[in-house]
Amino acid sequence: MKNMNSLTSFSMLIVAVYTFVLSPLLISDCWAESDKYLENAIKNYDRRNYNDALDELRQALRVSGAKDKDLAEIHKYFGYIYIALEQLNKAIDEFVIALYYDPNLQIEQKYSSTRVLDAFNRAREEAGITLEDGMSPVINHLPVKNAVAGGGIEIRATITDNRRVTSTKLYYRKKNQTEFNVAAMGKLGENDYSAKIPGKFVVPDGVEYFIEAVDASANRSTKGTSDTPLAIRVEGGVLQQPVAVPAAVPLYKKWWVWAIAGGTVGVVAIAASSGGGGGGGGGGNGTITISW
């Protein structure tokens, strides 16, 4: 009986050691191994070594004891790779599984291409997940600083969003004007947009502009604003200065008035000096008065 009690105590000790010491260590090792495979998969994905990335992700799935968030990340990268390989349905399926493990899963900004976001949003719909979207579009734009008068200016920007960009606009005006003109920015590529400021707005006084982007949840962001627009310095051409209107010159200061007046006086004087000659009468003195 004593031996039986000793054996039971020893068994309980073994169970306790495994439960509180060995098991956490083993699980921790599993997590570390899973993270290692996932990290390698991400590196291969970024290098476009898609087959190698898939192999690493499959290895990560074989590791037991992986956390739900790790499993969500693994299936999310499966989705990224299948989109790169033009296998849309497989990508959506992987995103659905990823959302099962983590309903709050988000797409990283660097991977938020239109194809990825569309597939991810479809997966959300299939999984019946609706999330509040508090993220506004991100606008990356190198401001234009200088331009030549009369030449059109192309404005480019890279605009991304965690869901989908629905509107991109360029607002522009001549410097010191009140109202902005608006042009829709057309797509150049996955996340690249462009619009042109017409040459007639590119005047020596300068040009002002800003960019606006809106996403599917009506979140809005801008680069520059209507109150503090981005400014372009314009070279060449002639500054549009106001034309000064000369002050009116008084009539008595005009030379031709005095020329006429002088001629008139001379004629009158001659007439006056010769007007009293008839009948032997004495010559008369004439008086001329000129008033203005």
Phi and psi restraints in degrees (value plus and minus 20) as a CYANA .aco file:
   2 LYS   PHI     -83.5   -43.5
   2 LYS   PSI     -60.2   -20.2
   3 ASN   PHI     -85.6   -45.6
   3 ASN   PSI     -57.0   -17.0
   4 MET   PHI     -84.3   -44.3
   4 MET   PSI     -62.8   -22.8
   5 ASN   PHI     -84.0   -44.0
   5 ASN   PSI     -57.9   -17.9
   6 SER   PHI     -86.1   -46.1
   6 SER   PSI     -59.8   -19.8
   7 LEU   PHI     -86.3   -46.3
   7 LEU   PSI     -61.0   -21.0
   8 THR   PHI     -83.2   -43.2
   8 THR   PSI     -62.9   -22.9
   9 SER   PHI     -83.1   -43.1
   9 SER   PSI     -59.9   -19.9
  10 PHE   PHI     -85.6   -45.6
  10 PHE   PSI     -60.9   -20.9
  11 SER   PHI     -83.0   -43.0
  11 SER   PSI     -63.1   -23.1
  12 MET   PHI     -83.5   -43.5
  12 MET   PSI     -56.5   -16.5
  13 LEU   PHI     -84.3   -44.3
  13 LEU   PSI     -62.0   -22.0
  14 ILE   PHI     -82.1   -42.1
  14 ILE   PSI     -65.0   -25.0
  15 VAL   PHI     -81.3   -41.3
  15 VAL   PSI     -62.6   -22.6
  16 ALA   PHI     -83.8   -43.8
  16 ALA   PSI     -63.7   -23.7
  17 VAL   PHI     -81.8   -41.8
  17 VAL   PSI     -62.9   -22.9
  18 TYR   PHI     -85.8   -45.8
  18 TYR   PSI     -63.4   -23.4
  19 THR   PHI     -87.7   -47.7
  19 THR   PSI     -64.8   -24.8
  20 PHE   PHI    -119.7   -79.7
  20 PHE   PSI     -34.3     5.7
  21 VAL   PHI    -138.7   -98.7
  21 VAL   PSI     -80.2   -40.2
  22 LEU   PHI     -93.3   -53.3
  22 LEU   PSI     -62.8   -22.8
  23 SER   PHI     -79.5   -39.5
  23 SER   PSI     -68.4   -28.4
  24 PRO   PHI     -80.5   -40.5
  24 PRO   PSI     -55.7   -15.7
  25 LEU   PHI     -86.7   -46.7
  25 LEU   PSI     -61.9   -21.9
  26 LEU   PHI     -85.1   -45.1
  26 LEU   PSI     -63.5   -23.5
  27 ILE   PHI     -82.5   -42.5
  27 ILE   PSI     -62.2   -22.2
  28 SER   PHI     -80.8   -40.8
  28 SER   PSI     -60.7   -20.7
  29 ASP   PHI     -83.6   -43.6
  29 ASP   PSI     -59.2   -19.2
  30 CYS   PHI     -83.0   -43.0
  30 CYS   PSI     -64.2   -24.2
  31 TRP   PHI     -80.9   -40.9
  31 TRP   PSI     -63.9   -23.9
  32 ALA   PHI     -83.0   -43.0
  32 ALA   PSI     -60.2   -20.2
  33 GLU   PHI     -87.2   -47.2
  33 GLU   PSI     -61.3   -21.3
  34 SER   PHI     -82.3   -42.3
  34 SER   PSI     -63.0   -23.0
  35 ASP   PHI     -82.8   -42.8
  35 ASP   PSI     -56.5   -16.5
  36 LYS   PHI     -84.4   -44.4
  36 LYS   PSI     -65.3   -25.3
  37 TYR   PHI     -83.8   -43.8
  37 TYR   PSI     -61.6   -21.6
  38 LEU   PHI     -84.5   -44.5
  38 LEU   PSI     -62.8   -22.8
  39 GLU   PHI     -80.5   -40.5
  39 GLU   PSI     -63.0   -23.0
  40 ASN   PHI     -85.1   -45.1
  40 ASN   PSI     -57.8   -17.8
  41 ALA   PHI     -82.6   -42.6
  41 ALA   PSI     -62.2   -22.2
  42 ILE   PHI     -84.1   -44.1
  42 ILE   PSI     -62.6   -22.6
  43 LYS   PHI     -80.6   -40.6
  43 LYS   PSI     -64.7   -24.7
  44 ASN   PHI     -86.9   -46.9
  44 ASN   PSI     -56.5   -16.5
  45 TYR   PHI     -83.8   -43.8
  45 TYR   PSI     -65.2   -25.2
  46 ASP   PHI     -82.5   -42.5
  46 ASP   PSI     -49.3    -9.3
  47 ARG   PHI    -108.4   -68.4
  47 ARG   PSI     -18.7    21.3
  48 ARG   PHI      46.8    86.8
  48 ARG   PSI       5.1    45.1
  49 ASN   PHI    -110.9   -70.9
  49 ASN   PSI      53.2    93.2
  50 TYR   PHI     -86.2   -46.2
  50 TYR   PSI     -59.6   -19.6
  51 ASN   PHI     -85.2   -45.2
  51 ASN   PSI     -61.9   -21.9
  52 ASP   PHI     -83.7   -43.7
  52 ASP   PSI     -58.8   -18.8
  53 ALA   PHI     -83.5   -43.5
  53 ALA   PSI     -61.3   -21.3
  54 LEU   PHI     -81.5   -41.5
  54 LEU   PSI     -61.5   -21.5
  55 ASP   PHI     -80.9   -40.9
  55 ASP   PSI     -62.7   -22.7
  56 GLU   PHI     -84.9   -44.9
  56 GLU   PSI     -59.7   -19.7
  57 LEU   PHI     -86.4   -46.4
  57 LEU   PSI     -58.2   -18.2
  58 ARG   PHI     -84.6   -44.6
  58 ARG   PSI     -57.8   -17.8
  59 GLN   PHI     -83.4   -43.4
  59 GLN   PSI     -59.9   -19.9
  60 ALA   PHI     -83.3   -43.3
  60 ALA   PSI     -56.7   -16.7
  61 LEU   PHI     -89.4   -49.4
  61 LEU   PSI     -47.0    -7.0
  62 ARG   PHI     -95.3   -55.3
  62 ARG   PSI     -36.6     3.4
  63 VAL   PHI     -96.1   -56.1
  63 VAL   PSI     103.8   143.8
  64 SER   PHI    -100.2   -60.2
  64 SER   PSI     133.4   173.4
  65 GLY   PHI      64.2   104.2
  65 GLY   PSI      -9.1    30.9
  66 ALA   PHI     -86.9   -46.9
  66 ALA   PSI     123.3   163.3
  67 LYS   PHI     -93.0   -53.0
  67 LYS   PSI     138.2   178.2
  68 ASP   PHI     -78.9   -38.9
  68 ASP   PSI     -61.0   -21.0
  69 LYS   PHI     -85.3   -45.3
  69 LYS   PSI     -54.7   -14.7
  70 ASP   PHI     -87.4   -47.4
  70 ASP   PSI     -62.1   -22.1
  71 LEU   PHI     -83.1   -43.1
  71 LEU   PSI     -58.4   -18.4
  72 ALA   PHI     -82.4   -42.4
  72 ALA   PSI     -63.0   -23.0
  73 GLU   PHI     -85.0   -45.0
  73 GLU   PSI     -60.5   -20.5
  74 ILE   PHI     -81.0   -41.0
  74 ILE   PSI     -68.7   -28.7
  75 HIS   PHI     -89.8   -49.8
  75 HIS   PSI     -49.7    -9.7
  76 LYS   PHI     -83.9   -43.9
  76 LYS   PSI     -62.6   -22.6
  77 TYR   PHI     -91.6   -51.6
  77 TYR   PSI     -49.9    -9.9
  78 PHE   PHI     -76.0   -36.0
  78 PHE   PSI     -64.5   -24.5
  79 GLY   PHI     -80.8   -40.8
  79 GLY   PSI     -65.7   -25.7
  80 TYR   PHI     -76.4   -36.4
  80 TYR   PSI     -66.4   -26.4
  81 ILE   PHI     -86.3   -46.3
  81 ILE   PSI     -62.2   -22.2
  82 TYR   PHI     -85.6   -45.6
  82 TYR   PSI     -51.2   -11.2
  83 ILE   PHI     -87.3   -47.3
  83 ILE   PSI     -62.4   -22.4
  84 ALA   PHI     -82.2   -42.2
  84 ALA   PSI     -50.6   -10.6
  85 LEU   PHI    -110.8   -70.8
  85 LEU   PSI      -9.8    30.2
  86 GLU   PHI      42.9    82.9
  86 GLU   PSI      13.7    53.7
  87 GLN   PHI    -134.8   -94.8
  87 GLN   PSI      56.1    96.1
  88 LEU   PHI     -82.2   -42.2
  88 LEU   PSI     -65.7   -25.7
  89 ASN   PHI     -82.3   -42.3
  89 ASN   PSI     -60.5   -20.5
  90 LYS   PHI     -83.3   -43.3
  90 LYS   PSI     -59.2   -19.2
  91 ALA   PHI     -81.9   -41.9
  91 ALA   PSI     -64.9   -24.9
  92 ILE   PHI     -83.0   -43.0
  92 ILE   PSI     -62.1   -22.1
  93 ASP   PHI     -79.7   -39.7
  93 ASP   PSI     -62.2   -22.2
  94 GLU   PHI     -86.5   -46.5
  94 GLU   PSI     -58.6   -18.6
  95 PHE   PHI     -84.9   -44.9
  95 PHE   PSI     -58.1   -18.1
  96 VAL   PHI     -81.4   -41.4
  96 VAL   PSI     -64.2   -24.2
  97 ILE   PHI     -83.5   -43.5
  97 ILE   PSI     -61.9   -21.9
  98 ALA   PHI     -80.4   -40.4
  98 ALA   PSI     -60.9   -20.9
  99 LEU   PHI     -90.9   -50.9
  99 LEU   PSI     -45.3    -5.3
 100 TYR   PHI     -83.2   -43.2
 100 TYR   PSI     -62.5   -22.5
 101 TYR   PHI     -97.3   -57.3
 101 TYR   PSI     -49.4    -9.4
 102 ASP   PHI    -167.3  -127.3
 102 ASP   PSI      72.6   112.6
 103 PRO   PHI     -81.3   -41.3
 103 PRO   PSI     -40.0     0.0
 104 ASN   PHI    -115.3   -75.3
 104 ASN   PSI      -5.4    34.6
 105 LEU   PHI     -79.3   -39.3
 105 LEU   PSI     120.2   160.2
 106 GLN   PHI    -144.2  -104.2
 106 GLN   PSI     137.2   177.2
 107 ILE   PHI    -109.6   -69.6
 107 ILE   PSI     111.0   151.0
 108 GLU   PHI     -83.2   -43.2
 108 GLU   PSI     125.5   165.5
 109 GLN   PHI     -77.7   -37.7
 109 GLN   PSI     -58.9   -18.9
 110 LYS   PHI     -88.4   -48.4
 110 LYS   PSI     -39.2     0.8
 111 TYR   PHI    -127.8   -87.8
 111 TYR   PSI     -11.4    28.6
 112 SER   PHI    -104.5   -64.5
 112 SER   PSI      40.4    80.4
 113 SER   PHI     -95.4   -55.4
 113 SER   PSI     146.1   186.1
 114 THR   PHI     -81.1   -41.1
 114 THR   PSI     -61.3   -21.3
 115 ARG   PHI     -85.3   -45.3
 115 ARG   PSI     -62.1   -22.1
 116 VAL   PHI     -84.5   -44.5
 116 VAL   PSI     -65.8   -25.8
 117 LEU   PHI     -85.5   -45.5
 117 LEU   PSI     -61.3   -21.3
 118 ASP   PHI     -81.9   -41.9
 118 ASP   PSI     -65.1   -25.1
 119 ALA   PHI     -84.6   -44.6
 119 ALA   PSI     -61.2   -21.2
 120 PHE   PHI     -86.8   -46.8
 120 PHE   PSI     -59.6   -19.6
 121 ASN   PHI     -87.6   -47.6
 121 ASN   PSI     -55.6   -15.6
 122 ARG   PHI     -85.4   -45.4
 122 ARG   PSI     -58.1   -18.1
 123 ALA   PHI     -84.6   -44.6
 123 ALA   PSI     -58.8   -18.8
 124 ARG   PHI     -81.4   -41.4
 124 ARG   PSI     -63.0   -23.0
 125 GLU   PHI     -82.8   -42.8
 125 GLU   PSI     -63.5   -23.5
 126 GLU   PHI     -84.7   -44.7
 126 GLU   PSI     -54.0   -14.0
 127 ALA   PHI    -103.0   -63.0
 127 ALA   PSI     -25.6    14.4
 128 GLY   PHI      49.4    89.4
 128 GLY   PSI      13.5    53.5
 129 ILE   PHI    -127.4   -87.4
 129 ILE   PSI     104.9   144.9
 130 THR   PHI    -141.1  -101.1
 130 THR   PSI     105.3   145.3
 131 LEU   PHI    -139.3   -99.3
 131 LEU   PSI     127.1   167.1
 132 GLU   PHI     -89.7   -49.7
 132 GLU   PSI     108.5   148.5
 133 ASP   PHI    -123.1   -83.1
 133 ASP   PSI      83.7   123.7
 134 GLY   PHI    -122.5   -82.5
 134 GLY   PSI      -9.0    31.0
 135 MET   PHI    -119.8   -79.8
 135 MET   PSI     106.2   146.2
 136 SER   PHI    -107.1   -67.1
 136 SER   PSI     138.6   178.6
 137 PRO   PHI     -78.9   -38.9
 137 PRO   PSI     130.6   170.6
 138 VAL   PHI    -125.2   -85.2
 138 VAL   PSI     104.5   144.5
 139 ILE   PHI    -128.5   -88.5
 139 ILE   PSI      97.4   137.4
 140 ASN   PHI    -125.4   -85.4
 140 ASN   PSI      99.0   139.0
 141 HIS   PHI    -169.2  -129.2
 141 HIS   PSI     112.4   152.4
 142 LEU   PHI    -114.2   -74.2
 142 LEU   PSI      89.4   129.4
 143 PRO   PHI     -79.0   -39.0
 143 PRO   PSI     122.6   162.6
 144 VAL   PHI    -102.5   -62.5
 144 VAL   PSI     107.1   147.1
 145 LYS   PHI    -121.4   -81.4
 145 LYS   PSI     -55.0   -15.0
 146 ASN   PHI    -153.9  -113.9
 146 ASN   PSI     133.2   173.2
 147 ALA   PHI    -174.6  -134.6
 147 ALA   PSI     147.0   187.0
 148 VAL   PHI    -124.7   -84.7
 148 VAL   PSI     115.4   155.4
 149 ALA   PHI     -74.5   -34.5
 149 ALA   PSI     113.8   153.8
 150 GLY   PHI      67.0   107.0
 150 GLY   PSI     -30.6     9.4
 151 GLY   PHI    -116.2   -76.2
 151 GLY   PSI     118.8   158.8
 152 GLY   PHI     -85.4   -45.4
 152 GLY   PSI     131.6   171.6
 153 ILE   PHI    -140.0  -100.0
 153 ILE   PSI     101.4   141.4
 154 GLU   PHI    -106.3   -66.3
 154 GLU   PSI     107.5   147.5
 155 ILE   PHI    -129.4   -89.4
 155 ILE   PSI     101.7   141.7
 156 ARG   PHI    -138.2   -98.2
 156 ARG   PSI     131.5   171.5
 157 ALA   PHI    -175.2  -135.2
 157 ALA   PSI     129.8   169.8
 158 THR   PHI    -124.4   -84.4
 158 THR   PSI     100.8   140.8
 159 ILE   PHI    -144.8  -104.8
 159 ILE   PSI     105.1   145.1
 160 THR   PHI    -148.8  -108.8
 160 THR   PSI     141.9   181.9
 161 ASP   PHI    -173.8  -133.8
 161 ASP   PSI     134.4   174.4
 162 ASN   PHI     -90.8   -50.8
 162 ASN   PSI     -36.0     4.0
 163 ARG   PHI    -139.8   -99.8
 163 ARG   PSI    -106.3   -66.3
 164 ARG   PHI    -175.8  -135.8
 164 ARG   PSI     113.5   153.5
 165 VAL   PHI    -101.9   -61.9
 165 VAL   PSI     108.3   148.3
 166 THR   PHI    -130.4   -90.4
 166 THR   PSI     -39.4     0.6
 167 SER   PHI    -169.7  -129.7
 167 SER   PSI     113.5   153.5
 168 THR   PHI    -155.6  -115.6
 168 THR   PSI     106.7   146.7
 169 LYS   PHI    -155.4  -115.4
 169 LYS   PSI     128.6   168.6
 170 LEU   PHI    -132.9   -92.9
 170 LEU   PSI     106.2   146.2
 171 TYR   PHI    -128.1   -88.1
 171 TYR   PSI     112.1   152.1
 172 TYR   PHI    -167.9  -127.9
 172 TYR   PSI     138.7   178.7
 173 ARG   PHI    -183.9  -143.9
 173 ARG   PSI     143.0   183.0
 174 LYS   PHI     -89.8   -49.8
 174 LYS   PSI     126.9   166.9
 175 LYS   PHI     -79.2   -39.2
 175 LYS   PSI     120.2   160.2
 176 ASN   PHI      57.9    97.9
 176 ASN   PSI     -21.1    18.9
 177 GLN   PHI     -99.0   -59.0
 177 GLN   PSI     142.0   182.0
 178 THR   PHI    -109.9   -69.9
 178 THR   PSI     -67.9   -27.9
 179 GLU   PHI    -112.6   -72.6
 179 GLU   PSI     125.4   165.4
 180 PHE   PHI    -115.8   -75.8
 180 PHE   PSI     125.6   165.6
 181 ASN   PHI    -110.9   -70.9
 181 ASN   PSI     133.3   173.3
 182 VAL   PHI    -144.6  -104.6
 182 VAL   PSI     116.9   156.9
 183 ALA   PHI    -155.5  -115.5
 183 ALA   PSI     115.5   155.5
 184 ALA   PHI     -91.4   -51.4
 184 ALA   PSI     117.8   157.8
 185 MET   PHI    -110.0   -70.0
 185 MET   PSI     103.8   143.8
 186 GLY   PHI    -104.3   -64.3
 186 GLY   PSI     136.2   176.2
 187 LYS   PHI    -102.1   -62.1
 187 LYS   PSI     112.6   152.6
 188 LEU   PHI    -121.7   -81.7
 188 LEU   PSI     -48.5    -8.5
 189 GLY   PHI    -181.0  -141.0
 189 GLY   PSI    -173.8  -133.8
 190 GLU   PHI     -75.8   -35.8
 190 GLU   PSI     -71.8   -31.8
 191 ASN   PHI    -150.8  -110.8
 191 ASN   PSI      -4.7    35.3
 192 ASP   PHI    -122.2   -82.2
 192 ASP   PSI     116.9   156.9
 193 TYR   PHI    -151.7  -111.7
 193 TYR   PSI     136.3   176.3
 194 SER   PHI    -172.4  -132.4
 194 SER   PSI     128.7   168.7
 195 ALA   PHI    -171.8  -131.8
 195 ALA   PSI     141.7   181.7
 196 LYS   PHI    -141.5  -101.5
 196 LYS   PSI     116.7   156.7
 197 ILE   PHI    -108.0   -68.0
 197 ILE   PSI      99.3   139.3
 198 PRO   PHI     -80.3   -40.3
 198 PRO   PSI     130.7   170.7
 199 GLY   PHI     -80.0   -40.0
 199 GLY   PSI     -49.4    -9.4
 200 LYS   PHI     -87.9   -47.9
 200 LYS   PSI     -35.2     4.8
 201 PHE   PHI    -113.5   -73.5
 201 PHE   PSI     -28.4    11.6
 202 VAL   PHI    -112.7   -72.7
 202 VAL   PSI      65.9   105.9
 203 VAL   PHI    -132.9   -92.9
 203 VAL   PSI     139.6   179.6
 204 PRO   PHI     -76.9   -36.9
 204 PRO   PSI     -44.2    -4.2
 205 ASP   PHI     -85.2   -45.2
 205 ASP   PSI     -43.3    -3.3
 206 GLY   PHI      95.4   135.4
 206 GLY   PSI     148.6   188.6
 207 VAL   PHI    -149.8  -109.8
 207 VAL   PSI     126.4   166.4
 208 GLU   PHI    -147.6  -107.6
 208 GLU   PSI     124.7   164.7
 209 TYR   PHI    -176.8  -136.8
 209 TYR   PSI     144.7   184.7
 210 PHE   PHI    -173.7  -133.7
 210 PHE   PSI     141.9   181.9
 211 ILE   PHI    -135.6   -95.6
 211 ILE   PSI     121.1   161.1
 212 GLU   PHI    -147.0  -107.0
 212 GLU   PSI     118.8   158.8
 213 ALA   PHI    -153.9  -113.9
 213 ALA   PSI     120.9   160.9
 214 VAL   PHI    -150.6  -110.6
 214 VAL   PSI     120.3   160.3
 215 ASP   PHI    -124.4   -84.4
 215 ASP   PSI    -196.6  -156.6
 216 ALA   PHI     -85.0   -45.0
 216 ALA   PSI     -39.4     0.6
 217 SER   PHI    -118.8   -78.8
 217 SER   PSI      -6.7    33.3
 218 ALA   PHI      48.3    88.3
 218 ALA   PSI      -2.1    37.9
 219 ASN   PHI     -93.9   -53.9
 219 ASN   PSI     116.4   156.4
 220 ARG   PHI    -141.7  -101.7
 220 ARG   PSI     123.2   163.2
 221 SER   PHI    -163.9  -123.9
 221 SER   PSI     137.5   177.5
 222 THR   PHI    -157.6  -117.6
 222 THR   PSI     138.3   178.3
 223 LYS   PHI    -137.0   -97.0
 223 LYS   PSI      86.8   126.8
 224 GLY   PHI      64.0   104.0
 224 GLY   PSI     146.7   186.7
 225 THR   PHI    -160.7  -120.7
 225 THR   PSI     153.6   193.6
 226 SER   PHI     -86.5   -46.5
 226 SER   PSI     -50.2   -10.2
 227 ASP   PHI    -102.3   -62.3
 227 ASP   PSI     -53.7   -13.7
 228 THR   PHI    -149.4  -109.4
 228 THR   PSI      52.9    92.9
 229 PRO   PHI     -92.9   -52.9
 229 PRO   PSI     143.7   183.7
 230 LEU   PHI     -97.3   -57.3
 230 LEU   PSI     118.4   158.4
 231 ALA   PHI    -129.5   -89.5
 231 ALA   PSI     120.8   160.8
 232 ILE   PHI    -137.6   -97.6
 232 ILE   PSI     107.0   147.0
 233 ARG   PHI    -106.0   -66.0
 233 ARG   PSI     108.2   148.2
 234 VAL   PHI    -128.1   -88.1
 234 VAL   PSI     110.8   150.8
 235 GLU   PHI    -129.1   -89.1
 235 GLU   PSI     131.1   171.1
 236 GLY   PHI      67.6   107.6
 236 GLY   PSI     145.9   185.9
 237 GLY   PHI      59.4    99.4
 237 GLY   PSI    -195.3  -155.3
 238 VAL   PHI    -136.7   -96.7
 238 VAL   PSI     111.3   151.3
 239 LEU   PHI     -80.8   -40.8
 239 LEU   PSI     119.3   159.3
 240 GLN   PHI    -104.2   -64.2
 240 GLN   PSI      63.5   103.5
 241 GLN   PHI    -109.8   -69.8
 241 GLN   PSI     126.6   166.6
 242 PRO   PHI     -84.5   -44.5
 242 PRO   PSI     121.5   161.5
 243 VAL   PHI    -105.1   -65.1
 243 VAL   PSI     104.6   144.6
 244 ALA   PHI    -100.2   -60.2
 244 ALA   PSI     111.5   151.5
 245 VAL   PHI    -112.4   -72.4
 245 VAL   PSI      99.9   139.9
 246 PRO   PHI     -83.2   -43.2
 246 PRO   PSI     125.9   165.9
 247 ALA   PHI     -89.0   -49.0
 247 ALA   PSI     126.7   166.7
 248 ALA   PHI     -86.3   -46.3
 248 ALA   PSI     115.0   155.0
 249 VAL   PHI    -109.5   -69.5
 249 VAL   PSI     106.9   146.9
 250 PRO   PHI     -76.0   -36.0
 250 PRO   PSI     127.8   167.8
 251 LEU   PHI     -79.4   -39.4
 251 LEU   PSI     -56.2   -16.2
 252 TYR   PHI     -93.2   -53.2
 252 TYR   PSI     -31.1     8.9
 253 LYS   PHI    -114.0   -74.0
 253 LYS   PSI     -21.5    18.5
 254 LYS   PHI    -108.0   -68.0
 254 LYS   PSI     111.6   151.6
 255 TRP   PHI     -83.1   -43.1
 255 TRP   PSI     -56.8   -16.8
 256 TRP   PHI     -89.9   -49.9
 256 TRP   PSI     -43.6    -3.6
 257 VAL   PHI     -84.7   -44.7
 257 VAL   PSI     -64.3   -24.3
 258 TRP   PHI     -90.8   -50.8
 258 TRP   PSI     -50.3   -10.3
 259 ALA   PHI     -84.6   -44.6
 259 ALA   PSI     -64.1   -24.1
 260 ILE   PHI     -86.2   -46.2
 260 ILE   PSI     -63.0   -23.0
 261 ALA   PHI     -82.1   -42.1
 261 ALA   PSI     -60.9   -20.9
 262 GLY   PHI     -83.7   -43.7
 262 GLY   PSI     -61.4   -21.4
 263 GLY   PHI     -84.2   -44.2
 263 GLY   PSI     -59.7   -19.7
 264 THR   PHI     -85.4   -45.4
 264 THR   PSI     -62.9   -22.9
 265 VAL   PHI     -81.2   -41.2
 265 VAL   PSI     -61.5   -21.5
 266 GLY   PHI     -82.9   -42.9
 266 GLY   PSI     -63.7   -23.7
 267 VAL   PHI     -85.1   -45.1
 267 VAL   PSI     -65.2   -25.2
 268 VAL   PHI     -82.5   -42.5
 268 VAL   PSI     -59.4   -19.4
 269 ALA   PHI     -84.9   -44.9
 269 ALA   PSI     -62.1   -22.1
 270 ILE   PHI     -83.1   -43.1
 270 ILE   PSI     -63.3   -23.3
 271 ALA   PHI     -84.0   -44.0
 271 ALA   PSI     -57.4   -17.4
 272 ALA   PHI     -88.3   -48.3
 272 ALA   PSI     -57.2   -17.2
 273 SER   PHI     -93.8   -53.8
 273 SER   PSI     -41.8    -1.8
 274 SER   PHI    -126.4   -86.4
 274 SER   PSI     -20.9    19.1
 275 GLY   PHI     -97.1   -57.1
 275 GLY   PSI     -39.1     0.9
 276 GLY   PHI    -124.8   -84.8
 276 GLY   PSI       2.3    42.3
 277 GLY   PHI    -100.7   -60.7
 277 GLY   PSI     -44.3    -4.3
 278 GLY   PHI     -91.7   -51.7
 278 GLY   PSI     126.5   166.5
 279 GLY   PHI      52.0    92.0
 279 GLY   PSI       0.6    40.6
 280 GLY   PHI      50.7    90.7
 280 GLY   PSI     -11.8    28.2
 281 GLY   PHI     -91.0   -51.0
 281 GLY   PSI     139.5   179.5
 282 GLY   PHI     -90.3   -50.3
 282 GLY   PSI     130.0   170.0
 283 GLY   PHI     -86.6   -46.6
 283 GLY   PSI     120.6   160.6
 284 GLY   PHI    -117.4   -77.4
 284 GLY   PSI     133.1   173.1
 285 ASN   PHI    -116.7   -76.7
 285 ASN   PSI     103.4   143.4
 286 GLY   PHI    -117.1   -77.1
 286 GLY   PSI     126.3   166.3
 287 THR   PHI    -138.9   -98.9
 287 THR   PSI     109.3   149.3
 288 ILE   PHI    -136.7   -96.7
 288 ILE   PSI     112.5   152.5
 289 THR   PHI    -142.7  -102.7
 289 THR   PSI     106.6   146.6
 290 ILE   PHI    -135.6   -95.6
 290 ILE   PSI     104.8   144.8
 291 SER   PHI    -149.5  -109.5
 291 SER   PSI     131.8   171.8
